[in-house]
Amino acid sequence: MSLVIALDVGGTNIRGELVDPAGTVHAAAHEATAGSDGEATLDAIERVCRTLLDAAGDRSVEAVGLAVPGVVDSVTGVVLLAGNLGWRNTAVSDILGRRLGLTVLLHHDVNCAGLAERELGAGRGVDDLLAVFIGTGIAASLTVGGVAVGGGAHQAGELGHVVIREDGVECPCGQRGCLERYCSASAVGLAYAAATGRPGATSLDVVQALGTDPLADQVWDDAVTALALGLLGAITLLGTERIVLGGGLAAAGDLLVDPLRRRLTELARVAAVPEIVVAELGQRAGVIGAALATWKRLALV
């Protein structure tokens, strides 16, 4: 039986699974991410892979599929920038390939999560799909006419860095007024902390206070409006049929979906407001997508 090792490398955890072509998981392993120490991150990934290789026994492991955040060149296997992992212009595929003696295929984590939702989750049956993942930042996976859009520079889907407010809040990317500075989970928490004087307040605190705290209601309304503005541009350009919302903020469910739908309907004049649903695969979306993407690329070899 042939297997692949699929890994989703996040800023907090590395999740790995040993997966066959049918999607059956034969073993799983995880380890904490080593912060912004790039070499330590590579070491942690190697340890997870070796645990899964031991679990494979005498079964053949065809490749490692690695889903990572940041700016990724999946063709060359180079991570151009992943600050939370300590990588800049790092030839991750080559380095890990030499260590493990296996082919290592690099993927973008949000593209993997979007692929998983499109084929196995909330995006099934839709050819024009926008899967938006809202966590510390915001990124999207785009599908147009049934084809995933990667972009010539491998950077399609950076919805969080679409500018919605000229001369707005400064973003670490160097721009001002980026969408994720207003409606990412981290931005919502910071806005509530500033409004209430409660350092360390989070987006979960906002959700739990909705309907009982006017400050929470206002922070949430501002975030929903910002998100609607960002999505309006995307759906007008792409003709999206369905929006799938994933990531930590999407755990709010109808508390996010219902006001977002209303705000988009109020704002839209040209675009048809698409169906809006919550992602179905949760935290496993990235690793499921890494396995799917790896098997697809191996089939082309």
C-alpha positions in Angstrom: 0.0 0.0 0.0 1.3 3.5 -0.9 1.0 6.3 1.6 1.9 10.0 1.9 2.8 12.0 4.9 0.6 15.1 5.0 1.5 18.0 7.4 -0.1 21.3 8.2 2.5 23.6 9.8 0.9 26.5 11.7 2.3 29.1 14.0 1.4 27.1 17.1 1.3 23.4 16.1 2.4 21.0 13.4 -0.2 18.4 12.6 0.8 15.3 10.6 -1.1 12.3 9.2 -0.1 9.2 7.2 -2.7 9.0 4.5 -3.5 6.5 1.6 -5.0 7.5 -1.8 -8.6 6.9 -0.5 -8.0 9.4 2.3 -7.8 6.9 5.1 -5.6 8.0 8.0 -3.3 5.3 9.2 -1.4 7.3 11.8 -1.2 10.8 13.2 1.4 12.9 15.1 1.8 16.4 16.2 4.3 18.7 17.9 4.4 22.3 19.0 5.9 24.7 16.4 9.3 26.2 17.4 8.3 29.8 17.1 10.4 32.0 14.8 13.5 29.9 14.9 13.7 28.5 11.3 16.1 25.8 12.0 14.2 24.5 15.0 11.0 24.5 12.9 12.7 22.3 10.4 13.9 20.0 13.2 10.3 19.8 14.6 8.9 18.9 11.2 11.5 16.2 10.7 10.6 14.7 14.1 6.9 14.5 13.1 7.8 12.9 9.8 10.1 10.3 11.4 7.3 9.4 13.8 5.0 8.8 10.9 7.7 6.9 8.9 8.1 4.6 11.8 4.3 4.1 11.8 4.4 3.2 8.1 6.6 0.2 8.8 7.3 -1.6 5.5 4.6 0.2 3.6 5.9 2.6 0.9 5.8 6.4 1.6 5.7 8.2 -1.7 6.2 11.8 -0.6 5.8 14.4 2.1 3.2 17.1 1.5 3.9 20.2 3.5 1.2 22.9 3.9 2.7 26.2 5.3 1.6 29.8 5.7 3.3 32.8 4.2 4.5 33.5 0.6 5.2 30.1 -0.9 6.6 29.0 -4.3 5.2 25.5 -4.6 7.1 24.9 -7.9 10.6 25.4 -6.5 9.8 24.3 -3.0 11.0 27.6 -1.5 9.3 29.5 1.2 9.9 33.2 0.3 8.6 34.5 3.6 7.0 32.8 6.7 7.9 35.1 9.5 6.1 33.1 12.2 8.2 30.0 11.3 11.5 31.8 10.9 11.8 31.3 7.2 12.9 33.7 4.5 14.0 32.4 1.0 14.3 29.0 2.6 14.5 26.0 0.3 12.3 23.9 2.6 11.6 21.1 0.1 15.3 20.5 -0.6 16.4 20.7 3.0 13.8 18.3 4.3 14.1 16.1 1.3 17.8 15.5 1.9 17.2 14.8 5.6 14.3 12.4 5.0 15.4 10.8 1.7 11.9 11.6 0.3 10.3 13.9 -2.1 8.9 16.9 -0.2 6.1 18.9 -2.0 5.4 22.3 -0.7 1.8 23.8 -0.6 0.2 27.0 0.7 -1.8 26.2 3.9 -4.9 28.2 2.9 -5.0 26.7 -0.6 -4.9 23.3 1.0 -7.7 24.1 3.4 -9.7 25.5 0.5 -9.1 22.4 -1.6 -10.3 20.2 1.3 -13.5 22.3 1.8 -14.1 22.3 -1.9 -13.8 18.6 -2.4 -14.9 17.2 1.0 -16.5 20.0 3.0 -18.7 23.0 2.7 -17.7 23.9 -0.9 -18.8 20.7 -2.5 -20.7 21.0 -5.8 -19.7 24.6 -6.5 -17.5 25.8 -9.4 -17.1 29.4 -8.3 -16.0 29.4 -4.7 -14.4 31.8 -2.2 -13.1 30.1 0.9 -12.0 32.7 3.5 -10.1 31.7 6.6 -10.2 34.3 9.4 -7.7 33.8 12.2 -4.7 35.9 13.3 -4.8 37.1 9.7 -7.1 36.6 6.7 -6.5 34.7 3.5 -8.6 33.1 0.9 -8.6 30.2 -1.5 -10.2 31.1 -4.9 -11.9 28.7 -7.3 -13.2 30.1 -10.6 -14.9 27.9 -13.2 -13.9 24.8 -11.2 -10.2 25.7 -11.4 -8.1 26.8 -8.3 -6.5 30.2 -8.9 -2.9 30.3 -7.8 -1.7 33.4 -9.6 1.5 33.9 -11.6 3.4 35.0 -8.5 1.9 32.2 -6.4 0.2 34.9 -4.2 -3.5 34.8 -5.2 -5.9 34.9 -2.3 -4.2 37.5 0.0 -7.6 39.0 0.8 -6.4 40.2 4.2 -4.1 42.7 2.5 -6.7 44.2 0.2 -6.9 47.9 1.3 -10.4 48.9 2.4 -9.5 52.3 4.1 -7.1 54.8 2.6 -4.7 56.1 5.2 -6.1 53.5 7.6 -4.4 51.5 10.3 -0.8 50.6 9.6 -0.3 46.9 8.7 3.0 45.0 9.3 3.1 44.3 5.6 3.9 48.1 5.1 0.5 49.1 3.7 -2.3 51.0 5.5 -5.9 50.1 5.8 -5.5 46.3 5.1 -8.7 44.3 5.7 -7.2 42.1 8.3 -6.4 45.0 10.5 -10.1 45.5 11.0 -11.8 42.1 11.0 -9.3 39.3 11.7 -9.8 37.5 15.1 -6.7 39.3 16.5 -8.0 42.7 15.3 -11.4 42.1 16.9 -9.8 41.3 20.2 -7.5 44.3 20.0 -10.5 46.6 19.2 -12.4 45.3 22.2 -9.4 45.6 24.5 -9.1 49.3 23.4 -12.8 50.0 23.9 -13.0 48.4 27.3 -9.6 49.0 28.7 -9.2 45.2 29.2 -5.7 44.2 28.0 -5.7 40.7 26.6 -9.3 40.7 25.5 -10.0 38.3 22.6 -12.5 37.9 19.8 -14.1 35.1 21.9 -14.7 37.6 24.6 -16.5 39.8 22.1 -18.7 36.9 20.8 -19.6 35.9 24.4 -20.6 39.5 25.2 -22.8 40.1 22.2 -26.3 41.3 23.1 -25.2 42.2 26.7 -22.4 44.6 26.1 -22.9 47.6 23.7 -19.2 47.9 23.3 -18.9 44.3 22.1 -21.9 44.9 19.8 -20.2 47.9 18.2 -16.8 46.2 17.8 -18.6 43.2 16.1 -20.6 45.5 13.9 -17.5 47.4 12.8 -15.7 44.1 12.0 -18.7 42.7 10.1 -18.9 45.9 8.0 -15.2 45.8 7.2 -15.4 42.1 6.2 -18.4 42.9 4.0 -16.5 45.6 2.2 -13.6 43.3 1.5 -15.8 40.5 0.3 -17.9 42.8 -1.8 -14.9 43.6 -4.0 -14.0 39.9 -4.3 -17.5 38.7 -5.3 -17.9 41.6 -7.7 -14.7 40.6 -9.4 -15.1 36.8 -9.3 -18.8 36.2 -9.6 -18.6 33.9 -6.6 -21.4 31.4 -6.1 -20.7 30.5 -2.5 -18.5 31.9 0.3 -17.1 29.4 2.9 -16.0 31.0 6.1 -13.3 29.1 8.1 -10.8 29.9 10.8 -11.3 30.8 14.4 -13.7 33.7 13.9 -16.0 31.5 11.9 -16.7 29.5 15.0 -19.2 32.2 15.8 -21.4 30.6 13.2 -24.7 32.4 12.7 -23.6 35.3 14.9 -21.1 36.1 12.0 -23.0 34.7 9.0 -26.3 36.4 9.5 -25.1 40.0 10.0 -22.5 39.6 7.3 -25.2 38.5 4.8 -27.4 41.4 5.8 -24.5 43.9 5.4 -23.4 42.5 2.0 -27.0 42.8 0.8 -27.2 46.4 1.9 -23.9 47.3 0.2 -24.2 45.3 -3.1 -25.5 47.1 -6.2 -23.8 45.1 -8.9 -22.8 41.8 -7.5 -25.2 39.1 -6.5 -24.8 38.2 -2.9 -23.7 34.5 -2.8 -24.6 31.8 -0.3 -22.5 32.1 2.9 -21.7 29.0 4.9 -19.3 28.0 7.6 -16.5 25.6 6.9 -17.1 21.9 7.9 -13.6 20.4 8.3 -12.3 22.5 11.2 -8.7 22.2 12.2 -8.1 19.2 10.0 -8.8 21.1 6.8 -5.1 22.0 6.3 -3.8 18.5 6.7 -6.6 16.9 4.6 -5.9 19.4 1.9 -2.1 18.7 2.1 -2.8 15.0 1.5 -5.2 15.8 -1.4 -2.8 18.2 -3.0 0.1 15.8 -2.7 -1.7 12.9 -4.3 -2.8 15.2 -7.2 0.8 16.4 -7.8 2.1 12.8 -7.7 -0.4 11.8 -10.3 1.1 14.3 -12.7 4.6 13.0 -12.4 
